[in-house]
Structure formats: C-alpha cells, structure tokens
Amino acid sequence: TKKYQPHYFLADRAYDSEEIRKCINEETLAFEQIPLKTRAKNGHYRLNSSTIFRPKIYSRRMNVESVIFVIKQIFSGINFSRNDKLRNKETKLKDVLYNFYRHVQIF
C-alpha cells in the first residue's frame, strides 16, 4: 500500500513546544505550521519555525476544524473501539460516512 506523507502539520498555539516540533520535523519530515507563543524564547525548531511559517497555509486549518466538528456532531465525538487499530478504522469509517452524507446533501 502507498504510505501517506504529509507536507504540513497545522495546529494552534496550544501545541507550540520544542518536543512536538522536533517530532514533526524529524519523524515525518513535514513542515509544522504552528504559530509561536508570544513568550517563545528558546528551542532550535521553535526559533527556526518563524521563518517557515506561512499564514496562507495556516488559514486552511479552519477547514479541517470545521469538518472534524461536523463529524463529531453527526456521529458523536466518542470513539468506542478498544485498541488503536480499531480506533483508526472507526475514524476512517466516520470520515467515509461523512463524505457520503455530504454527497447526498449536495446532489
């Protein structure tokens, strides 16, 4: 199977930490789009991220947040599966059902 390789990770200021940025940069080789907290003063990845931050890309985070909100409203925000593999499958199923739901509404 083809493995998905993200180009960007979008997150809000609550996720601004050196550990999270290091993990995103080193493990996924993606660019993190996380605004710096106002008091961010140290950290190699945190200080370099200000030169990579692109507000136009970050503005797309709202689209993702909106879809997640709608999925939670329609299918409940609770994931009932007991292990990670089944949780991922349940989330993907909810995603497919949401896309089907949107298709029926539009057409």
C-alpha positions, 0 to 999 in steps of 0.5 A: 500500500502507498504510505501517506506523507504529509507536507504540513502539520497545522495546529494552534498555539496550544501545541507550540513546544520544542518536543512536538516540533522536533517530532514533526520535523524529524519523524515525518519530515513535514513542515509544522505550521504552528504559530509561536507563543508570544513568550517563545524564547528558546528551542532550535525548531521553535526559533527556526519555525518563524521563518517557515511559517506561512499564514496562507497555509495556516488559514486552511486549518479552519477547514479541517476544524470545521469538518472534524466538528461536523463529524463529531456532531453527526456521529458523536465525538466518542470513539468506542473501539478498544485498541488503536487499530480499531480506533483508526478504522472507526475514524476512517469509517466516520470520515467515509460516512461523512463524505457520503452524507455530504454527497447526498446533501449536495446532489 
